Amino acid sequence: MPPHTTPSGAETVIASIQNQTDPSQRIDIKYLQKDHIFVTHGIEAQFAEKEISIPGHLVVMDFQLMGAIVSEILEKLSMAREGDTTFAYASRLQVMEKVYTLEDGGEYMLLKELTAP
């Protein structure tokens, strides 16, 4: 999908992730320039769960990794819906040998890389 900027120039869709089994399940990843964060758009509307906020520096470091993280979460959301079970964001997740946390940040679930102590 080509990038789209709103009239205010504050949001740009940089990617979309679509469920291969159910193409109606599509989530956009937007860049919010004023906050220097990337956020999902579509999780709340389709799954009644909070959107995910990803710090800009994590995406710049590895865009494919961030896509893999969002894809993994979307897979779990979809499986919960199909199985008619309750979904809850995991507080920790591991993707491609890196560990991340998801914390409730009010409007968004905040993704953070877990650093070694």
C-alpha distance (Angstrom), angle and dihedral (degrees) to the residues before:
residue distance angle dihedral
M1 . . .
P2 3.81 . .
P3 3.80 116.9 .
H4 3.80 115.2 -92.2
T5 3.77 125.1 -158.4
T6 3.78 121.4 -159.3
P7 3.81 117.4 -128.6
S8 3.81 89.7 -97.8
G9 3.81 90.2 52.4
A10 3.80 90.2 -131.5
E11 3.83 100.0 116.4
T12 3.77 130.6 44.8
V13 3.81 125.0 -178.1
I14 3.78 104.0 -136.1
A15 3.81 100.7 172.4
S16 3.78 144.7 -2.2
I17 3.78 129.3 -145.7
Q18 3.79 118.2 -155.8
N19 3.80 129.1 -169.1
Q20 3.82 107.5 -117.5
T21 3.80 91.7 -150.2
D22 3.81 95.4 46.0
P23 3.82 110.5 23.9
S24 3.81 90.5 -172.2
Q25 3.82 86.4 73.1
R26 3.79 100.2 82.7
I27 3.78 126.2 154.3
D28 3.80 124.1 -167.4
I29 3.78 123.5 -149.6
K30 3.79 111.7 -142.9
Y31 3.77 131.3 -167.7
L32 3.81 113.9 -137.3
Q33 3.78 101.7 -156.4
K34 3.82 97.6 -167.8
D35 3.83 91.6 56.1
H36 3.83 96.9 32.5
I37 3.81 90.7 -130.8
F38 3.77 136.9 121.0
V39 3.80 118.3 -133.5
T40 3.76 135.4 -174.1
H41 3.79 118.8 -120.3
G42 3.79 120.6 -159.6
I43 3.80 104.7 34.3
E44 3.79 93.2 97.0
A45 3.80 93.5 46.7
Q46 3.80 95.2 46.8
F47 3.79 103.8 31.7
A48 3.84 105.0 19.5
E49 3.82 90.1 -123.1
K50 3.80 130.0 120.6
E51 3.77 120.4 -85.5
I52 3.81 118.9 -113.1
S53 3.81 124.7 -112.5
I54 3.82 117.8 -154.5
P55 3.82 121.0 -169.6
G56 3.79 112.4 -116.6
H57 3.80 94.5 -124.1
L58 3.83 91.4 59.5
V59 3.80 92.1 54.1
V60 3.79 93.1 45.9
M61 3.81 89.5 52.6
D62 3.82 94.2 52.9
F63 3.80 121.6 -3.4
Q64 3.82 93.8 178.7
L65 3.79 91.1 53.4
M66 3.81 91.6 53.7
G67 3.81 89.7 50.3
A68 3.81 89.5 51.2
I69 3.81 90.9 51.7
V70 3.81 93.8 50.2
S71 3.83 90.4 44.4
E72 3.81 91.4 53.1
I73 3.80 92.0 50.4
L74 3.81 91.5 47.1
E75 3.81 90.4 51.1
K76 3.82 89.9 55.0
L77 3.81 91.5 46.6
S78 3.80 91.0 50.8
M79 3.82 93.3 46.8
A80 3.80 90.6 51.1
R81 3.79 90.8 51.2
E82 3.80 93.7 46.7
G83 3.82 91.5 47.1
D84 3.80 91.5 44.9
T85 3.81 89.7 -125.2
T86 3.78 132.6 136.1
F87 3.79 118.1 -92.4
A88 3.79 124.9 -149.3
Y89 3.79 126.6 175.5
A90 3.80 111.0 -110.2
S91 3.80 112.6 -120.9
R92 3.84 89.4 -138.3
L93 3.76 132.1 28.1
Q94 3.77 134.8 175.5
V95 3.79 121.6 -145.9
M96 3.78 126.2 170.7
E97 3.82 93.4 -11.1
K98 3.82 94.6 -52.0
V99 3.80 126.3 107.5
Y100 3.80 122.8 -139.4
T101 3.78 136.3 -179.6
L102 3.78 128.6 -141.9
E103 3.79 115.3 -150.9
D104 3.78 129.2 -177.0
G105 3.78 105.9 -107.8
G106 3.78 99.1 175.2
E107 3.79 106.0 -104.9
Y108 3.83 93.7 22.6
M109 3.77 141.0 30.8
L110 3.81 103.4 -115.4
L111 3.80 116.4 -135.7
K112 3.80 114.9 -150.6
E113 3.76 131.9 174.3
L114 3.79 111.6 -118.4
T115 3.77 109.3 -129.0
A116 3.77 123.6 -154.2
P117 3.82 114.2 -101.5
